[in-house]
Each structure stands twice: as structure tokens, then as C-alpha cells.
Amino acid sequence: MTTLFISDLHLEESRPDITSAFLAFLDEKARGVEQLYILGDFFEAWIGDDERTPLQEQVAEALRTVSDAGTELFLMHGNRDFLIGEDYCNRIGATLLDDPTVVDVYGTPTLLMHGDSLCTADVEYQKFRANMRNPQWQQMILQRPLAERQQMARQLREISMAKNKDKEEFIMDVTPDEVVKAMEAYGVQRLIHGHTHRPAVHELEADGKPAKRIVLGDWGENVWWLEAEPGREPTLKKQPL
Ligand SMILES: O=C(CCCCNC(=O)Nc1ccc(S(=O)(=O)N2CCN(c3cc(Cl)cc(C(F)(F)F)c3)CC2)cc1)NO
């Protein structure tokens, strides 16, 4: 009985090494597990389920095989792939999860988040996020012809490349008070999230009781996953790409 959590693969055509690491992960680690949770930034970019790229098809086929074999798949949006829709989720056999969602992990209520909403110190990003997550904005974008959205995504990437002069876009860490606030609001003692690319297990206190915040790692250099089994603390695992 095993449940796995991954996030921040940032799958994209320019990183075939991550795609093959993911396919190997599905084959070797995820085979036969009960649940696989993908907690956001699974893809580096997503401009609508109607853009059918070879990468998306290849990944969908591999995930469909895993879900058809009996593993329950769950997908959560990240700050990159928040436009993934029900259509793609149906194609891969995954359930789309709200951010945040509380799930039961072998008897322990666990709060699942992508994590970007916890980075409240990044005021500029939170403003950007509010627009991107606004259903009206999303409808407005998704109604544009695919070619136009592809052009816009290219421009946005160029802007962020120019801004960051080919270094990684800086991702602020979570605000500690925000973490406690979220865990107390949902009455949980365990939180699992990604986004910050700072994998670790943090001990803290929520509601005057010991609590844990588990941060998943991105797949830029290593394969990271969290393994949960009944009666054991979840374990963060990593191996080279
Ligand atoms: O975490 C931090 C910072 C972390 C980094 C935050 N940056 C970050 O996520 N950037 C980003 C994410 C997705 C893409 S995209 O290519 O997939 N794609 C672009 C066009 N999209 C769009 C959607 C909507 Cl609704 C509305 C528009 C509109 F109207 F603006 F054009 C465009 C859909 C998504 C491109 C860049 N700090 O703490």
C-alpha cells in the first residue's frame, strides 16, 4: 500500500531528459501504487487542452496506462500549467484537485497545495496570480485562436528570459505565518506542497500541536518523490535524473 507525490517536473520539449526520467519513474516506481498525486507545474507551460503536442500525447498515454492499471491519479494546477482542463485530465485518467485540498493519507488528514499561494511576500507575483486564476481572464484567453496563444506564450517566455538573463526565474519561499494559517484553517498537522524548489521536511507547530510541512523537489537536476505508506512517516526520496 503506497501513495506517491510529485510536483514541479516542468515538462517541456527542451528537456527530453526529464520526460524520459518521468516515463521511467512511472514504469519503475509508480507501477502498482494505489495513488499518484501530481501537485502542479507538471508542464512548464500550458495554453489550453486544444494544443495537442507530441510531448503532451506521450505523457498522456503513459499516465493513462498507469490509471488503467488501477492507480488513482490526481492532478493539481501549478503557476505554470493552471490552464490544464478536464479534457486533458480525462485523457490521462486523472482527477483535477482544487488548490488547496485535504486528503486522507493512510489515516492522516493532509493538506495538499501547489505552494505558490503561500508566497505572499511576493506581492507582484500574487497580483499576476490573481489575474491568471480569474475565470474571466481564462475564458478570454482560451477563446483566442491557438496560434495567438502560442505567440503570447512565446512572448511571455522571451520577456521572462530577457528579465532573468537565462538564469532561473527567482521563486520566493513561503511565508511561515501563511503556512500556519493555512494548516490551522484546515485543522491539519501535515502539509505537502511544491513550487519553491526547496525540498525538505520542516517541523512546526499548528494549533499548539507538532506539525510537518513537506516540500517536494523539482526535477531540474534530480528525480524527487514523496512515498507514503500506512503507519510510517512519508519519506522524501531523490535520485539523479
Ligand atoms: O513563484 C514566484 C514566481 C514564479 C514565476 C511566476 N511566473 C509564471 O508562472 N509565469 C508563466 C506561467 C505560465 C506561462 S504559459 O506560457 O503557460 N501561459 C502564458 C499565457 N497564459 C495566460 C493566461 C491567462 Cl488567464 C491570461 C494571459 C494574459 F492575458 F495575460 F495574456 C496569459 C497562460 C499560461 C508563462 C509564464 N514567486 O514567488
The ligand as an SDF file (V2000), in Angstrom:
LIG
                    3D

 38 40  0  0  0  0  0  0  0  0999 V2000
    6.5870   31.9540   -7.5950 O   0  0  0  0  0  0  0  0  0  0  0  0
    7.0470   33.0290   -7.8780 C   0  0  0  0  0  0  0  0  0  0  0  0
    7.2980   33.4200   -9.3070 C   0  0  0  0  0  0  0  0  0  0  0  0
    7.1980   32.1760  -10.1550 C   0  0  0  0  0  0  0  0  0  0  0  0
    7.1270   32.5330  -11.6140 C   0  0  0  0  0  0  0  0  0  0  0  0
    5.7280   33.0470  -11.9330 C   0  0  0  0  0  0  0  0  0  0  0  0
    5.6490   33.2010  -13.3790 N   0  0  0  0  0  0  0  0  0  0  0  0
    4.8800   32.3410  -14.1560 C   0  0  0  0  0  0  0  0  0  0  0  0
    4.2180   31.4460  -13.6640 O   0  0  0  0  0  0  0  0  0  0  0  0
    4.9320   32.6250  -15.4990 N   0  0  0  0  0  0  0  0  0  0  0  0
    4.2890   31.9280  -16.5160 C   0  0  0  0  0  0  0  0  0  0  0  0
    3.3410   30.9350  -16.3050 C   0  0  0  0  0  0  0  0  0  0  0  0
    2.7490   30.2930  -17.3990 C   0  0  0  0  0  0  0  0  0  0  0  0
    3.1310   30.6350  -18.6770 C   0  0  0  0  0  0  0  0  0  0  0  0
    2.3680   29.8750  -20.0300 S   0  0  0  0  0  0  0  0  0  0  0  0
    3.2200   30.0280  -21.1800 O   0  0  0  0  0  0  0  0  0  0  0  0
    1.9960   28.5370  -19.6870 O   0  0  0  0  0  0  0  0  0  0  0  0
    0.9860   30.6890  -20.3290 N   0  0  0  0  0  0  0  0  0  0  0  0
    1.1800   32.0740  -20.7810 C   0  0  0  0  0  0  0  0  0  0  0  0
   -0.1490   32.6520  -21.2650 C   0  0  0  0  0  0  0  0  0  0  0  0
   -1.1920   32.4230  -20.2850 N   0  0  0  0  0  0  0  0  0  0  0  0
   -2.1540   33.3830  -19.9690 C   0  0  0  0  0  0  0  0  0  0  0  0
   -3.2420   33.0120  -19.2080 C   0  0  0  0  0  0  0  0  0  0  0  0
   -4.1650   33.9840  -18.8830 C   0  0  0  0  0  0  0  0  0  0  0  0
   -5.5030   33.5100  -17.9130 Cl  0  0  0  0  0  0  0  0  0  0  0  0
   -4.0280   35.3130  -19.2680 C   0  0  0  0  0  0  0  0  0  0  0  0
   -2.9280   35.6350  -20.0400 C   0  0  0  0  0  0  0  0  0  0  0  0
   -2.7500   37.0660  -20.4760 C   0  0  0  0  0  0  0  0  0  0  0  0
   -3.9350   37.6490  -20.5950 F   0  0  0  0  0  0  0  0  0  0  0  0
   -2.0100   37.6990  -19.5640 F   0  0  0  0  0  0  0  0  0  0  0  0
   -2.1220   37.1170  -21.6440 F   0  0  0  0  0  0  0  0  0  0  0  0
   -1.9730   34.7180  -20.3890 C   0  0  0  0  0  0  0  0  0  0  0  0
   -1.3760   31.0490  -19.8750 C   0  0  0  0  0  0  0  0  0  0  0  0
   -0.0810   30.4800  -19.3450 C   0  0  0  0  0  0  0  0  0  0  0  0
    4.0880   31.6080  -18.9140 C   0  0  0  0  0  0  0  0  0  0  0  0
    4.6650   32.2480  -17.8120 C   0  0  0  0  0  0  0  0  0  0  0  0
    7.3530   33.9110   -6.9370 N   0  0  0  0  0  0  0  0  0  0  0  0
    7.1190   33.5700   -5.6360 O   0  0  0  0  0  0  0  0  0  0  0  0
  1  2  2  0
  2  3  1  0
  2 37  1  0
  3  4  1  0
  4  5  1  0
  5  6  1  0
  6  7  1  0
  7  8  1  0
  8  9  2  0
  8 10  1  0
 10 11  1  0
 11 12  1  0
 11 36  2  0
 12 13  2  0
 13 14  1  0
 14 15  1  0
 14 35  2  0
 15 16  2  0
 15 17  2  0
 15 18  1  0
 18 19  1  0
 18 34  1  0
 19 20  1  0
 20 21  1  0
 21 22  1  0
 21 33  1  0
 22 23  1  0
 22 32  2  0
 23 24  2  0
 24 25  1  0
 24 26  1  0
 26 27  2  0
 27 28  1  0
 27 32  1  0
 28 29  1  0
 28 30  1  0
 28 31  1  0
 33 34  1  0
 35 36  1  0
 37 38  1  0
M  END
$$$$
